[in-house]
Amino acid sequence: MNEELPNQRVEAHFVGPPPARQIARASGVSDVEVDGCRVRCVVCGSFQPFLEALRGYEVIALTATPLASLAEQRPDPAGGKRKARDGGGGG
């Protein structure tokens, strides 16, 4: 079974400066962008390392949006869009 870790686009708003350095160092976190009191990043797999990086900082808003898998983003060689696999058997 080929199970991909879920990727999430995360945005967090803080009361004051965010812990950007701790977030960037957290396991599974990439593409960290800071804009004032807002941080955007991608979290792959578990949120635990990301959440631990936020410890001690006041978060006033937090959103996470699933990113499409790479297989879903690649165009079908036949010219159509690829459909997500339903996990069903078949040969």
N, C-alpha and C positions, 0 to 999 in steps of 0.2 A: 504494500500500500504506500503510495507516494503522498504523504501529508505535508503540506506547506505550513510554515508558521504564519499566523495572521499578521499582516502589516496594517498599522493604523496611522493616519495623519492626525496628530494631536495638537491642540491649541489650548494654552493655559494663560489666564490673566491673573496677575498678582497685585497685592497692595504693596507697592514699592518695587524696587529692582528684583528681578528674578534670579534664581541661582543657576545662571547659564552654564558656568563651568562644571558644576556638579551634574547637571542634566546631560551635557555633552560627554561626560565621562561614564555615564551609566551604561551598563551592558544592554545591547539591543537598540540603543538610541542613535539616530543618525539625522543628517540634514537639519541641524539646529539653527534656527533663525530667531534673533531677538529684535523686537521693535518696542522700545520703551518698557512698559510693564507686561508685555505680551511675549510669549515664547511659542514658536511653532516647531514641530519636529516629527520624525517618523519613528514609531516604536514597533519593533519586530518581536513577536512572541510575547512573553510575559511582561505585564506592566509593573511588576514588583520593583525592579531596579530604578525605573523612572519615578515611581511613587516615593521610594526611599530618598531620591535626590531632592524631592520637594519638602522633606521633613524640616520643620522649623520656619517655613515660609507660608504666608497666608495666601491661599488660592481663592479667588472670588468667582472664577468661571473656568470650566474645563469641558472640552469637547473632544471626542474621538470619532473619526470617520474611517471606515474600512477602505483600504486601497484595493483596487483590482489586482488579481494575481498577474504575473508576467504572461502566463498562458492566455489570459483573457485579453491582454493588451495587444498581443501580436496579431497582425492580420492573417487571415486564412490565405494560403497560397492560391486557392481557387478564386480569390477575389471577394469573398463574403466575410462577415465577421464570425469569429469562432464563438461557439457557445461554451459556457462553463460546463464541465463534466458533472454529471449527476451522481457519480459514484456507483452506478449500477454495473453489474457484470456484463460480459459480452466479449465476443472474441474476434 
